[in-house]
Amino acid sequence: MVFRDLQQILETWAPKELAWEQDNVGAQIGASGKNIRSILVALDVTDEVVAEAKRKRCDVIVTHHPLIFRPLRSIIADRRVERIATDLIRNGIALYAAHTNLDYTPKGVSETLAGQLELGDVTVLQPSARLFKKVAVFVPVSDVERVAAAMADAGAGAIGNYDSCSFRSAGTGTFRAKANARPYIGRTGVLERTQEVRLESLVPVWALDKVVGAMKRAHPYEEVAFDIADLSNTSAHHGAGAVGTLAKAVTLEKFLRAVRKQLKAPALRYAPAKKKRIGRVAVCGGSGSDLLEAAINAGADAFVTSDVRFHTFQEADGRIALIDAGHYETELPVVRAIVAYLKNELKNRKLHVTVAASAASRNAVHYYFS
């Protein structure tokens, strides 16, 4: 397997198009043709993680947080980012980051956190919008099934538990082929009319290029007439945060003990709710305080996230138990999820590549107890 194959495997799960537009996700260091035999997975790439990768002779490190978030204007090796990047390059270790795209994808950061807290019936807390396009293409009647099948095989027309979804409407197409054209129907220089079908299908943004390419290859016309329209539809499977239900409602104190234990958090910050028992819980791994109102509107009794500002605790106003369990602690469970996903995908592809979670990952935030 080479580095580009690993990128394809990861982006099948967490397409780059899901990421926040100002994020920097994907391959950060390394050649696309680099051979991969050993992968190390960590929340962040640090000097300690790089040292571990060198000891274990890993070819690539996969992280959640990007090392290179903003463009580098210079490479001065006594600064953290440039120092680590230089060390990776010098030792031939590639780096890949799946950040906000892994936050917004099914079974990503927040859904993994929900599983860690033993929530059931988990759904997306705030669904993402504008993840879909509508592709409409005009096809002669005799070729509709072939074009529709090619588009579906490339990823068009998948809606929930259904695939190959499309809409078809009949009409008349007109065209006149110029002197250098090679028309599939009719003659050059003559205005032609032919019966065509408008074939429409929903396409996720990450599959758009593949679907359009498949459609053009299957289409009989030399020049294909098609439309691409932006949609505002939300996705039931992609978005920020997650919400689910405990098997049995518990007191806030018991829930706080469970959160601290399950996330191995040294301490929790929280604002209590007026409601005495916790049954429905919203979560967002990492900085999710902007989802407070979404958690309240979802009927959650508690919201577990991190990096909560003082005034956000005030805004909770007793409507919900707002719990800050730590950035590192709420995101760390996804490391095991990445390892499990990669192992399964590599096994299915019969690729002999080792994958391991980093033993050198550490929380940059320390707690002091007197």
N, C-alpha and C positions, 0 to 999 in steps of 0.2 A: 504494500500500500504506500502511496505517496501523499504528501501534504494536502494536495488538492482533493484527494479522495476523502480525507478526514473532514475537510471543510464541507464537502457535499453531505456527508453523513450528519454533521452537526446542524447544518442549515435546513435539512429535511425536517428536523424537529423544531428548530428555532430560526425561521427565515430572517435574513438580515432586514428585510422590508418591514418587519414588525417593530424594529427599534425606534426609539425617540430620534427625531431627525437630526439632533445635534450630538448624538452619541457616536462613538467610534467603535464599531464591532467588526468581528471577522479576523482574518489573518493580520497580525501586527508585525511579525518578524519571521523571515524564512522564505525559502524558494518553494514554489508550488510543486516542483518535481522532486522534492527531498524525500528520500525513503524513510518510512516510519515503522519502527519495530517496538517502541516503548513510549507510553504516554503517561504523563503525570498530571493530575487534576488538582487544582487549588482554588480557593476563593480569590486570592490575590497572588501576583508574582512579587516575591521579595528576595532579598539577598539569600536568606535561608532556604527558600524554595528552590532558587537556582542552584545553590550548593548541593541540595538533595538530588536535583535532576542530574547534576554532573556525577555524583557518586553512583547513582543508579543507571547511568548511561542512557538517560531518556532522550529521545529525539525531539519531543515537543511537549510544551506545557499548555494545558487548556485551563483558562481561568474564567471567572465570572466578571471581575472588574478589569477593565482595560488598563494596561500599563501606560500606553500612549493615548491620552484623552484629547489633548490639544496639540496642534501642529508644533513640531520642534523647530526653533529658529537657529539652534546651534546644538552641538553635542559636546558637553563639558562633563567629563567622566566623574567629577567629584559631586555632581548632583544626582539625586536618587534615581530618577527615571532614566537619564542618560547613562548612568553607571550600570544599571541593570540591563538596559538594552545592549550596551557594549559587551557586557559579560555574555549575554545570550548569543550575540553574533560571533564573538570570538570562539565560543565553544560549539557553534553549529547547532544551537537549540532553537527550534521554531516556537512561536508563541501565537496562540489563538484566544480571542476573548468573545464570550457570548454574554452580553450585558442586558440591556433593556429588552432585546428580542427574547431573551430567556425569561425575563419578568412577565412578558405578555403572552407567552405561548402555553398551550395545554401541558399539564404536568411539569410546569416550570417552577420558578422560585416560590411563588405564593401557594400554589397547589401542593408543592412538596412540604412547605411549612404547615399547611392545613393537615396533611397526613401525619406530620410529626406530633401535632397536638391532638391527634386521634379524632378529627372531625369527620362526620359522614355527610352524605348528600351534598357534596361540595360543588359550587357553581362559581362562575366569574362574578366578582363584585362590581366592577365597572367595565362593561364590554367596550371594546375598541370599535371605532367607526372608520369608514373610508378605507377599508381593507380590500374592497372588491371593485372590479370593473365589470361592465357588461360589454361583451364582444358580439357584434352583429355582422354577419357576412352573407353575401348574396351568392347563391349557388344554383346552378342548373338542376332541375328536378332529378335528373338521372344520377347525380353525384352527391346528393344530400347525405345519405347514410354513411358514405365513406368519409366525408369531411367531418360530420358530427362525431363519428367514432374516433377519428384522429384527435380532435379537440378534447374529447372526454378522456382519452388515454393520456393526454398531456396535462390534465388537471382541471379542465373546465367542467362546469355543471355539477359540482359536488355541494350538496346542501344538507347539512346534518347527516342523517343516516341514509341518505339517497345519493346516487351518482347518476351520471349521464342525463342530467336534467337540462332541458332546452325548450324553446318555444319556436314554432315554425309558422310562417304566414306566406301565402302564395301571392305572386304579383308578376308584373311584366318588366323585364329589364331591357334597356336600349343601349346601343353602342355603335360606333362606326370605327372600323379598324383602318389605321393609316397605312401608307405604302410599305413600311418596314415591319409591320406587325405580322404575327402568325396566329390568327384567330382560331379558337377552338370550335366556334360556331360561326357560320356565315362567310362573307367575302370582304376583301379589302375595298374601301371606298364606298361601301353601301351601308346605310343606316339599318341596323338589324333590330328585331324585337324577338325576345325569347322568354319562355316561361321560367321563372326563377323562384327560389324559396329564400326568404329572409330567415336565417338561422341565428337565434340569439342564445347566449349562454352566460352564466355568471362565472367569473374568473377571479381567484385571489391574486393580489398584486404580485406576489412572489412567483406565480406561475405564468404571468402574462406573456413574457417573451417566448417561453416554451410553447404555450398554446398557439400564439400567432404563428410561430415557425411551423408547427405541425399542421395548422390550418392551411398555410400557403403551400406546403409540400403536397398535401392531399387534394388541393383544389385544381381543377382542370384548366382554369383560365391562365393566360400569360400574365395578365394584370388583375389582381384580386381587389374587388371593392369591398371594404369592410369599415365598420365604425367601432371606436372604443369610447365608452362613456364612463365618467366617474360616478360612483354611487355613494350614498350616505348611510347605507345599511350598516347596522352593528353586527358583530359576530358573537354568537352565544358561547364560543369556545376560546376566544382570544380577548385579553384585556388585563386590567390592573387589579391586583388583589384577588381574594377568594373569600367565600362565605360558606359556612357549613354548620352542622349541629352536633353537639356532644351526645353521646349515647344516653346520658342522664344529666339533668340540670344539677348544678352544684352551687355552693356558696361562693362568693367572690374570693374569700380567703383560700378556700380549697383550690379554686381555679388558679390563683396566683402561685400557689405552691407547685401545682402541676406544670404550669408554664416554665417556672424557674428550673424545675427538675428536668423536664423533657428537652429544654434548650440549653441546659447546663449554664444558665446565666448566673453570674455572681450576684447580681442584684436586679431589681425591677423598679422602674418609676411608673407611677400610675395615678389616675384620678378616678375615684369611685363613682358608681352610678347610684341613683336612688333605688333602682330595682335591686332586690336582695339576692336573686339567683341568676346564674349564668347558664344558658342553654344554647342559644344561637351565637356564633362567634364569627367575626370578620377578621381577616389577616391580610397583611401585606409585608412581604420580606423586604428589608431595607427601609428607605425613607418613604413612608406611605401616609404621613399625617394629612396630606391634601385629600385623602379619601375619607376623612372623618364623616362628612355629611352623607356620602354614599353608604358607609357602614350603618349609620343611623337609619337611613331610608330603607335599607335592606332588612331592618328589624333586628339587628344584632344587639345582644346584651353586652358584648365586650368586643373591643377592637385591639388586636395585637399587632404592633408594628415597631418602628424605631425612629430615632432622631426627631422626637416630638418637641416642638417649641413650647415655651412657658405659656404663651397666650393660646396655643391650641389646646393645652390642658384646660384652660379656662373655658374655651369654647365648647368643650364637652358638656359642661354645665349640668352634670348629673344625668344626662340623657343616655349615657353609655359609659361603661367602664373602659377608659382609654389606658392602654398598657404599652409602655416603651420597654421592650425586652432586649434592645441592643441591635445595632446594625449587623455586626459580625454574627451574633447568635441567631438572628432570624433568617440569615442567608446561608449559613454554613450547611444546613441539611441538603441543599441543592448539589453540593459536591458529590455526595453519595449517589444522588440521582443521575448526575452526569456519568459517573463511573459505571453504574448499572446499565444505563442506556448504551454507552459505547461498547461495553462487553457483549451485550445482547446483539447489537448490530454487527459487530465484528464476527461473532460466532455464526450468525446467519449468512454472512458473506464468506465464511470459511477462511478468514484472514487471521494469521497467527501474530497478533500484536498484543503486548501486555498493557494493561491499564491499571493504575493504582491511584488512590487518594493520597495527597501529600500528608506526611507525618510532621512536616516542618511548619505548617500554617499556624500562625498565631494572631490573636486579636491585638491590633495596635492600641486599643483602649485598655488601660489598666484601672483597677478599682482599689481604693485604699480604705481599709477598715481599721479603726484605731482600737 
